[in-house]
Amino acid sequence: MCSSPSIVKESKSRQCTLRASLWPLLLPLGVAIIAGSTRLERTFDTTRTPQIILSNLRGQIVVRGWDKAQVHAVCTTASPRVEVDTEALPRTGAAERVQFTTHVLDPLVTGNEETTDCTLEVPMDASVEIRNRQGGVQIEKLQGQHAWVESADGKISATDVTGHLVARSLGGDIDITRPSGRVEAYSITGSLRFVNPASKNLRADTKAGHISYQGDFVPAGEYILSTHSGDIELICPPSASFELEARTVKGKLDNQFTLAPRQHVALPLSPANSLFGTHRTGDATVELTSFSGTIRVRQLL
């Protein structure tokens, strides 16, 4: 005996209604659905020096250091079909490692529906690894051994990071303010900007972006700034002590410092596209290289 179309339709409707009513009951603790989005809020007790790992598909990531031995996370997804997995190890007691991973539950989810925005408050001495495929990353007040940040096209900004900092972005700009540990910043088309570094070792490389450095140098420090087609602007106080080596093949040089000539130069380049010299006692080493961009060395007023 066949069921009538109206009975079949009514049965399917009741099934859908039942699934909708059960969906909130199946969500893990700390998860809420707000106007089509999903909000996850979790707190983990940790050691003072945990390792924090976050892998995200798309969105904005903020990581801030605080004085608690806890990780507090608030993540909001644009669609309930995107999930944030969390894992703390060990599973009992103070966690030494906390990991966040976003993934889609439906292969048809694309574009902005993949968006997940996360804000993490972590112990100041935590080490972090952040991978954000599309979107910006902002980290602040971290004193852990290392901070590793990667984004395809989003802007990366880091403020008051004291450990070894590595920032990589294919197309996004990178802004680093007041770092005091070793710094490595790499981009393909993005620009790199450094403000008031206290780092003894700083390396920056971009293919098409500009590089800006504003601040002094640490004695015995090494600073290597390189770009292929972008400009380099170095702004430092008149009291800065450094040994300068600046090279450009097709670009120009603009220098405001009085430099004592070096006695030995490895490559005899034309004065029009190279600059070698020492300011004051030459306590730090500065290397600036651009194939076709302009290199400017200016005094901070």
N, C-alpha and C positions, 0 to 999 in steps of 0.2 A: 504494500500500500504506500503511495507517495504522499509526502507532506505537501501541503499547499504552500505557494510562494510566500504568503503573508506570515505563516507560522515559522518558516525558515528565517525570514527577515527579522521577526520578533526575537527568535532565539539568538541570532548573531548580535542583535542590539543589547540583549541582556548580558551576553558574554563580554561585550565591550564595556558596559557599565560596571560589571563586576571587576574587570581588570583595572579600570580607572579608580575604583574605590579601594582596591588593594594596593595600588602602586605606592602611596605614601607610607603604608605599613612595611613595605619591603626595603625602604631606604635605610642605610646605616645611621647610627646615632651621630648627630651633628650635621646632618644634611637636610636642607630645606629647599623646596621649589618655590620660586618667586617669579611670577609672570613669565613662565616658560623657561626661565633660567634655573640653575641649581647652585646653591651656596653650601660650601663645605667649610666648617670651622672645627679645628682640632688643636689640642694642646698636648705636647709630649714633654715629660720630664727627661732631662738629658744630663750628661756630664758637662763640665765647663768648656770642654774642647771637642764638641761633636763634629762629625762630618755631615754636611747637608748637601743632598743631591736633588736637583729638580730638572726634569725634562718636560718641556711643554711644546705644543704644536703651534699655537698662535695666541697672542695676547700681550698684556703688560705684566712684568714681574718686578716686584719691589722686595728687597731684602735689607733689613735694618738690624744692627746689633743692639742688644740691650743687656742689662746687668743681671738678668735672671738665667738660671740653669734650666731653661725651658725653650721649646720651639712652639710658637703660636702661629698657626696658619689660617688664613681666610682666603678661600679660592671660590670664584664665581664663574660658572660656565654659561655660555650663551644658549646652550641647548641641553636638555636632560639626556640626550643621546651621546653626550661627552662625559667621561668619568675621570675622576682624579683618584688614583690609587695611592695609598700611603703605607709605608712600612717602617717600623722602628726596630732596630737591633741593638742589644738583645731584646727579646720580647717582654721581659720583666726587668724591673729596676730601671736605673738611669740609662737612657739610650746613648750609645756611642755613635750611632749612625741613623739618620732619618732621611728617607727617600720619598719623593713625590714624582708621580708619573701620570701624565694625562694621555688618554687614548679614546678613540671613538668606539661606540657600541654598535653603530650602524655604518656600513661602508658607503652608504649614500650621502653621509654628512660631509660637506665640503665648505670651503670659503669661510665666511664669518661665523658660521655655525660651530666651527672648531674652536672658537675663541674661549680661552680661559685666562682670567686675570687673577693673579695670586699676590698676596702680601704676606711675607714671612718675617716674624721677629725671632731672632736667634741669639744665642749667647755671643758676646763680643769676640770671644776667642775661638769661635767656630771657624772651620774651613768650609768653603762652599764651592760647588760645581754647578753652574747654571747653563742649561742649553735651551734656548728659546728659538724655535725654527723661524717664526715670523713675529716680530714685535720687539719692543724695547725692554731693556733690563736696567734697573737702578739698584746699586748697592751702596750702603752707608755704614760707617763706624764699625768696621771689622778689623780684628786684631789677630786672627788666626794665621796659621803658617802659610796658607795659600788661598787665593780666590781666583777661580777660573770661570770665565764668562764667554759664551759664544752665541751669536745671533746672525741670521742670514741677512736681514735687511733692516733690523731695528737699531735704534740708537742705544748705545751703552754708556752709562754714566757711573762713575765710581768716586766716592768722596770719603776721605779719611780712612783709607785702607792701609794697614801697616805691614801686612805680609806680602809674599810674592804674588803679584797681580798679573794675570794674563787675560787680555781682552781681544777677541777676534770677531770681526763682522765683515761680511762680503760687501754690502752696500751701505751700511749705516755708519753714522759718525760715532766717534768715541771721545768722550770728555772725561778727563781724570783730574781731580782736584785734591791737593794736599796728600799725595801718596808718600809713604816713607820707606817702603820696601822695594824690592826689585820690581821693575815694571816692564812688561812687554805688550805692545799694542800693534795689531795688524789689521789692515783693511784693504780691499781692492779699489773701491771707488769712494769710500767714505773719507772724511777729514778727521784728523787727530788733533786734540787740544789738551794741553797740560798747563795747569795753573798752580803755582807755588809748590812745586815738588820738593820733597826732602829726601828723595831717593838717591842712592849712591850709584845705581846702575839702571839706566833707562834706555830702552830701544823701541823705536817707532818706525813702522814701514807701511806705506800705502802706495798704490800704483798710480791712481789718478786724483787722489784727494790732496788737500793742503795740510800742512803741519804747523801748529802754533805752540810755542813754548814760552811761558812767562814766569820768571822767577830766577832764583840764584842756583848755584851749584854746590854740591858737597865736596870738600877736599878729597882728592884721590878718586873722585867719581868719574864714571864714563857715560857719555850721552851720545847716542848714535841715532840720527834722524835722517830718514831716506824716503824720497818719493820720486816717481818717474816723471810725471808731467805736471805735478802740482807745485805750488810755492811753499817755501819754508820761511817762517818768521820767528826769529829768536829775540826775545825782549828780556834783558837782564839788567840789574842795577850797575851803576858805574864802578862800584866796589868789587864786582865779580872778578874772580881770579881763574883764568882758564887758558888752555892752549887750543887754538882753533884750527880746524882743517875743513875748508868749505870748497866744494867742487860742483860745477855745473857745465854741461857740454854745450847746450844751445841757449841757456837762460842767462840771467844777469846776476850780478852781485852788488849789494848795497850795504855798506858797513859804516857804522858810526863810531866804532871804537878805534883807538890808537893802538896798533899792535906792533910789538917788537918782532923783527924778522927772525925766523928760525934759521939756524945754522945749516941744518941738513934737511932737505926735502926729497922724499923718495921718488916722486914723479915730477919732472920739470914741465908742468903745465903752463899755459899762457896766463899772465896776470889778469887777463880779461875774464877768464872763467874759472879761476882758482884763487884761493886766499889761504895763506898759512901765516900764523903768527901767535904771539903770546901776549896776553893782557895781564898786567901785574906779575905775579910769580908763577902763573900757569898751574894752579893747584888741581884743576879738573881738566879732563880731555873731552872736547866737543867735536864731533864729526857731522857735517851737514852735506847731504848729497841730493842733487836733483838733476835729471837729465835735461829737461827743457824748461823748468820753472825758475822763478826768481828767488834768490836767497837774500833775505834781509836780516841784518844783525843790528839791533837798535838798543839804545839805552832806555831803561825804565826811569821815567821822570817822577 
